Amino acid sequence: MAKITRRNLLVAAGAATGAAMSTDLFGQDKPLPDRRYSFQDISPRELIQRRHLPNVELITQDNRRVRFYNDLIKDRRVVIQFMFARCKDICPVITHHLVEVQRLLKGRVGSDIFFYSITLSPEEDSPQDLKAFAKKHGVGPGWTFLTGKPEDIFLLRKSLGFFYNNPKEDADRNNHSGMVVVGTEPLMRWAMCEGGADPKWIATVIQTEADSPFQGAVNGVKQADPALHVPVKAGVNKTTPAAHVQRE
């Protein structure tokens, strides 16, 4: 009987795996061409929904049960804030800013743009608490405050990108209330904006995203044109890719 050595075992293992795999130029194993794989045909919009917009059940400040994606997000332009009613730090400031933004958008909130504030303390904030918080801050129509099961709120927060890899930082609720999500769901356009910024700037970001591809402006405050303007002299090749060409 042949003596079994570590070298013999490695050679045998390599031969077994070599039957199913080959190695690419970067030294990584890859499947051979005769392998068959089955991939689901999922549209980009549905993929975003599955990964980032879970259809969890929530409860509004009016004690109405809704589904996050089906009832609140699908086919809409939305602004999403995380807060909690007992917050004494940043939440009241950002809510105050968004109230001013709602005024600057002149009736669009509740018409073609929808505001959502989701509690970070669902175990404490009842619908009645959220309703009282909204009334205290002068929130207008078209702005919904939401609570739900703690595990569903946690999933929603993580899915929307409000999390820290450091568990200690992630456990601090105040760390998740500083940013605002702005989205146009059917166009798959999603952005974030600082909730502590000037309300005119926040309104401009929202309007720019909502009215894309047009440039937005609120009370004269404009966003910079994201396209690159390249001065081009006569006779220069004008095939500059991904740029608006501006002649001198």
C-alpha positions as CSV (number, residue, x, y, z in Angstrom):
1,M,0.0,0.0,0.0
2,A,1.4,3.4,-1.0
3,K,2.3,5.7,1.8
4,I,-0.1,8.6,2.2
5,T,1.6,11.9,2.6
6,R,0.4,15.5,2.8
7,R,1.7,16.0,-0.8
8,N,-0.3,13.1,-2.1
9,L,-3.5,14.4,-0.4
10,L,-3.0,17.9,-1.9
11,V,-2.4,16.5,-5.4
12,A,-5.6,14.3,-5.1
13,A,-7.7,17.3,-3.9
14,G,-6.4,19.5,-6.7
15,A,-7.3,16.9,-9.3
16,A,-10.8,16.6,-7.8
17,T,-11.5,20.3,-7.9
18,G,-9.9,20.7,-11.2
19,A,-12.6,18.6,-12.8
20,A,-15.2,21.3,-12.1
21,M,-13.2,24.5,-11.9
22,S,-10.5,26.4,-13.8
23,T,-8.4,29.4,-12.8
24,D,-8.5,32.8,-14.4
25,L,-5.6,35.2,-14.9
26,F,-6.0,36.6,-11.4
27,G,-5.7,33.2,-9.7
28,Q,-9.4,32.9,-8.8
29,D,-11.4,29.8,-9.5
30,K,-14.2,30.1,-12.1
31,P,-16.8,27.7,-13.4
32,L,-16.2,25.8,-16.6
33,P,-18.3,26.6,-19.7
34,D,-20.3,23.4,-19.5
35,R,-21.8,24.4,-16.1
36,R,-25.5,25.6,-16.1
37,Y,-26.7,28.4,-13.8
38,S,-30.1,29.7,-13.3
39,F,-30.5,33.5,-12.6
40,Q,-33.8,35.1,-11.8
41,D,-34.9,37.7,-14.3
42,I,-35.4,40.6,-11.9
43,S,-35.8,44.2,-13.1
44,P,-33.5,46.9,-11.4
45,R,-36.6,48.5,-9.9
46,E,-37.7,45.3,-8.3
47,L,-34.2,44.5,-7.1
48,I,-34.0,47.9,-5.4
49,Q,-37.4,47.3,-3.8
50,R,-36.4,43.9,-2.4
51,R,-33.1,45.1,-1.0
52,H,-33.9,48.6,0.2
53,L,-37.6,49.1,0.4
54,P,-39.1,46.3,2.4
55,N,-42.9,46.1,2.4
56,V,-43.2,45.9,6.2
57,E,-46.4,46.9,7.9
58,L,-46.4,50.3,9.7
59,I,-49.0,52.3,11.7
60,T,-49.7,55.9,11.0
61,Q,-50.3,58.7,13.5
62,D,-54.0,58.2,12.7
63,N,-53.8,54.5,13.7
64,R,-54.1,53.3,10.2
65,R,-52.2,50.2,9.1
66,V,-50.2,50.6,5.9
67,R,-47.5,48.7,3.9
68,F,-44.3,50.7,3.5
69,Y,-43.6,49.9,-0.2
70,N,-47.1,49.3,-1.6
71,D,-49.0,52.1,0.2
72,L,-46.3,54.8,0.8
73,I,-43.4,54.5,-1.6
74,K,-44.5,52.8,-4.9
75,D,-44.9,55.3,-7.8
76,R,-44.2,58.3,-5.6
77,R,-41.8,61.1,-4.9
78,V,-40.9,60.8,-1.3
79,V,-38.9,62.4,1.6
80,I,-38.1,60.1,4.5
81,Q,-36.9,61.1,8.0
82,F,-36.1,59.0,11.0
83,M,-36.9,60.6,14.4
84,F,-38.4,59.9,17.8
85,A,-40.9,61.9,19.8
86,R,-38.9,62.1,23.0
87,C,-35.8,63.3,21.2
88,K,-34.4,66.5,22.7
89,D,-31.4,66.9,20.4
90,I,-31.5,66.9,16.6
91,C,-35.0,65.6,15.8
92,P,-36.9,68.8,16.7
93,V,-34.4,70.9,14.7
94,I,-34.7,68.8,11.6
95,T,-38.5,68.5,11.9
96,H,-38.6,72.3,12.2
97,H,-36.5,72.6,9.0
98,L,-38.8,70.2,7.2
99,V,-41.9,72.2,8.2
100,E,-40.2,75.2,6.6
101,V,-39.4,73.0,3.5
102,Q,-43.0,72.0,3.3
103,R,-44.0,75.7,3.2
104,L,-41.4,76.4,0.5
105,L,-42.7,73.6,-1.7
106,K,-46.0,75.5,-1.8
107,G,-48.7,72.8,-1.7
108,R,-46.7,70.0,-3.4
109,V,-46.4,68.0,-0.2
110,G,-49.4,65.6,-0.2
111,S,-50.0,66.3,-3.9
112,D,-47.0,64.9,-5.8
113,I,-44.4,64.8,-3.0
114,F,-44.9,62.9,0.2
115,F,-43.2,63.3,3.6
116,Y,-42.7,60.4,6.0
117,S,-41.2,60.5,9.5
118,I,-40.5,57.1,11.0
119,T,-39.9,56.7,14.7
120,L,-36.6,55.2,15.9
121,S,-38.4,54.3,19.2
122,P,-41.4,52.2,18.2
123,E,-41.6,50.6,21.6
124,E,-42.2,54.1,23.1
125,D,-43.9,56.1,20.4
126,S,-47.6,55.3,20.0
127,P,-49.6,56.7,17.1
128,Q,-51.0,59.2,19.6
129,D,-47.5,60.3,20.6
130,L,-46.6,60.9,17.0
131,K,-49.8,62.8,16.3
132,A,-49.0,65.1,19.3
133,F,-45.4,65.6,18.0
134,A,-46.7,66.5,14.6
135,K,-49.2,69.0,16.0
136,K,-46.6,70.5,18.3
137,H,-44.3,71.2,15.3
138,G,-47.0,72.6,13.0
139,V,-46.8,69.8,10.4
140,G,-49.1,70.3,7.5
141,P,-51.1,67.8,5.3
142,G,-49.3,65.2,3.2
143,W,-46.8,64.4,5.9
144,T,-47.3,61.0,7.6
145,F,-45.7,59.9,10.9
146,L,-45.2,56.1,11.4
147,T,-44.5,53.5,14.0
148,G,-44.5,49.7,13.9
149,K,-43.0,46.5,15.3
150,P,-39.4,47.1,16.5
151,E,-38.0,44.4,14.3
152,D,-39.7,45.9,11.2
153,I,-38.4,49.4,12.0
154,F,-34.9,48.0,12.5
155,L,-35.1,46.2,9.1
156,L,-36.4,49.4,7.4
157,R,-33.7,51.5,9.0
158,K,-30.9,49.2,7.9
159,S,-32.4,48.7,4.4
160,L,-32.5,52.5,3.8
161,G,-28.9,52.9,4.9
162,F,-29.3,54.4,8.3
163,F,-26.8,52.2,10.2
164,Y,-23.2,52.1,11.5
165,N,-21.0,49.0,11.4
166,N,-19.9,49.8,15.0
167,P,-22.6,48.3,17.3
168,K,-22.1,51.0,19.9
169,E,-22.6,53.8,17.4
170,D,-25.5,52.0,15.8
171,A,-27.3,51.7,19.1
172,D,-27.3,55.5,19.6
173,R,-30.6,56.5,18.0
174,N,-29.5,60.1,17.6
175,N,-26.9,58.9,15.0
176,H,-29.7,58.0,12.6
177,S,-31.8,61.2,12.7
178,G,-29.5,63.6,11.0
179,M,-30.1,62.7,7.3
180,V,-33.1,62.8,5.1
181,V,-33.7,60.4,2.2
182,V,-35.1,61.9,-1.0
183,G,-36.4,59.5,-3.7
184,T,-38.4,59.2,-6.9
185,E,-39.3,55.6,-6.8
186,P,-40.4,54.8,-10.3
187,L,-37.3,56.4,-11.8
188,M,-35.1,54.7,-9.2
189,R,-33.5,58.0,-8.2
190,W,-32.4,58.1,-4.5
191,A,-30.3,60.7,-2.7
192,M,-29.6,61.8,0.9
193,C,-29.6,65.4,2.2
194,E,-28.5,66.8,5.6
195,G,-31.5,67.6,7.6
196,G,-29.6,70.3,9.5
197,A,-29.0,72.2,6.3
198,D,-30.7,75.5,5.4
199,P,-34.4,74.7,4.6
200,K,-34.1,76.5,1.3
201,W,-31.2,74.2,0.3
202,I,-33.2,71.1,1.4
203,A,-36.2,72.3,-0.6
204,T,-34.0,72.8,-3.6
205,V,-32.5,69.3,-3.4
206,I,-36.0,67.8,-3.1
207,Q,-37.4,69.8,-6.0
208,T,-34.3,69.1,-8.2
209,E,-34.7,65.4,-7.6
210,A,-38.5,65.5,-8.0
211,D,-38.4,67.5,-11.2
212,S,-35.4,65.7,-12.8
213,P,-34.0,66.2,-15.4
214,F,-34.9,69.9,-14.9
215,Q,-32.8,72.1,-12.6
216,G,-34.7,73.1,-9.4
217,A,-34.6,76.4,-7.5
218,V,-36.4,77.7,-4.4
219,N,-36.4,81.4,-3.7
220,G,-33.4,81.9,-6.0
221,V,-31.3,79.1,-4.4
222,K,-30.1,76.8,-7.2
223,Q,-28.2,73.5,-7.3
224,A,-25.0,73.5,-9.3
225,D,-25.3,71.9,-12.7
226,P,-24.0,68.4,-12.3
227,A,-22.8,68.2,-15.9
228,L,-19.3,69.2,-16.8
229,H,-18.9,72.3,-18.9
230,V,-15.8,72.2,-21.0
231,P,-14.7,75.4,-22.9
232,V,-13.9,74.4,-26.5
233,K,-12.3,76.6,-29.1
234,A,-13.3,76.5,-32.8
235,G,-11.7,73.6,-34.6
236,V,-11.2,71.4,-31.5
237,N,-12.7,67.9,-31.6
238,K,-16.2,68.3,-30.0
239,T,-16.7,64.6,-29.1
240,T,-16.0,65.1,-25.4
241,P,-17.9,62.2,-23.7
242,A,-20.3,62.7,-20.8
243,A,-20.1,66.5,-20.9
244,H,-22.0,69.6,-22.0
245,V,-19.7,71.3,-24.5
246,Q,-19.7,75.1,-24.1
247,R,-17.9,77.1,-26.8
248,E,-16.0,80.2,-25.9
